[in-house]
Amino acid sequence: MSIKKLLIQAALGAVIGAGALAATATSASAYVACNRAGECWHTGDRAFRPGFGITVHDDNWRWRDRDHFRWHEHRGHGYWRSGVWINL
């Protein structure tokens, strides 16, 4: 097999592989959730139980200068309440 033919086959395989990967890729949903106390965190869930006082915003949401939110990072699935992460 010639080197030219081998390079063409390798390039074609790379293009097909990249196309298959792009076709199967899904975008991750991310939201910003904030509770009544102003504690905010990223979440993949848009639904929280009623009565929790949690508002969910799109990921590109930003608070205004006059707002008094605090950003929290976390591990796991849950929510912030009074500065404590509650795992679900």
C-alpha positions in Angstrom: 0.0 0.0 0.0 1.4 3.4 -0.9 2.0 6.1 1.7 -0.4 8.5 -0.1 -3.2 6.0 0.0 -2.5 5.3 3.7 -2.6 9.0 4.6 -5.9 9.5 2.7 -7.5 6.6 4.6 -6.3 7.9 7.9 -7.6 11.4 7.2 -11.0 9.9 6.1 -11.1 7.8 9.2 -10.4 10.9 11.4 -13.2 12.9 9.7 -15.7 10.1 10.1 -14.7 9.6 13.7 -15.0 13.4 14.5 -18.4 13.5 12.7 -19.7 10.5 14.8 -18.5 12.2 18.0 -20.2 15.5 17.1 -23.4 13.7 16.3 -23.6 11.9 19.7 -22.5 14.8 21.8 -25.2 16.4 24.0 -25.1 19.7 25.7 -25.2 19.7 29.5 -28.0 21.6 31.2 -26.9 23.9 33.9 -28.9 26.3 36.0 -28.2 28.7 38.9 -30.4 28.0 41.9 -30.9 30.6 44.7 -32.7 30.3 48.0 -34.5 33.0 50.0 -31.4 33.6 52.0 -29.5 34.6 48.9 -27.3 31.5 48.7 -26.7 30.5 45.0 -25.2 27.4 43.4 -25.0 25.6 40.1 -27.5 22.7 39.6 -28.5 20.4 36.8 -32.1 20.3 38.1 -34.7 22.8 37.3 -37.4 21.4 39.6 -37.3 21.7 43.4 -40.0 20.8 45.9 -42.5 23.6 46.4 -42.1 25.4 49.7 -38.3 25.3 49.6 -38.1 28.9 48.5 -35.7 28.1 45.7 -35.7 30.1 42.5 -34.0 28.5 39.4 -32.4 30.7 36.7 -30.7 29.9 33.4 -26.9 29.5 33.6 -26.3 32.9 32.0 -28.2 34.7 34.8 -26.2 37.2 36.8 -27.3 39.2 39.9 -27.3 43.0 39.9 -25.1 45.2 42.0 -27.8 45.9 44.5 -28.6 42.2 45.0 -27.0 40.5 48.0 -26.3 36.9 46.9 -23.5 34.6 48.0 -22.0 32.0 45.7 -21.4 28.5 47.0 -19.7 25.5 45.5 -20.8 22.0 46.5 -20.5 18.3 45.8 -23.4 16.1 45.3 -27.1 16.6 44.7 -29.0 18.8 47.1 -29.4 22.5 48.1 -28.1 25.2 50.5 -30.0 26.1 53.7 -28.6 28.6 56.2 -25.1 28.1 55.0 -25.2 24.3 55.2 -25.3 22.0 52.2 -28.2 19.5 52.4 -27.6 16.3 50.4 -30.6 14.6 48.8 
